[in-house]
Amino acid sequence: MDQLQYVSAAYVIAFLVMTAIALKIWLDGNSYRRRVEALVRIRSKESPRNR
């Protein structure tokens, strides 16, 4: 392999790693948002004097 192939391979690997990390962060964020929304619904059903 020549230098161009090594550099191209490095860019592809970097792109795949960044995409995987972004996907993981996005999925974790969606999961967290769903949990927070569930808590908000539960707390809004409680009577105001219990707060």
N, C-alpha and C positions, 0 to 999 in steps of 0.2 A: 504494500500500500504506500502511496505517496502522501505528501503533506496535505494536499487538498482532501483526500479521503479521510485522513485523521481528523482534520478540522470539521469536515462535514459530519462525521460520526459524532464528534463532541457536541456539535450544535443540536443534532437530533436527540442525543441522550439528554442534554440540558433541557430541551423543549419538553421531552416526555416527563422528566422529573418535575419540572415546574407545573405542567398540566396536572400531574397526579396530586401534587401538593395543593394546588388550587381547588381541585375537585374535592379532596378530603376536607379542606377548610369550608367549602361551600356546603357540603353535606352536614358537617358538624354544626354549622350556623343554622341550617334549616331545622335540625333536630333540637337545638337550643331554643329557637324561636317557637317551635311547637310546644315545648315544655312551658315556656313563659306564657304563651297564650292560654294553655290549660289552667295554669295557676291563676291568671287574671279572671277567667271564667268562674273558677271555684270561689275566689275571693269576692267577686261581684255578687254571687248568690248569697253570701253570708249577710246577716243583718248588719246595718251600719253601727249599731251599738256594741257589737262584738269586737270592733276594730280598736 
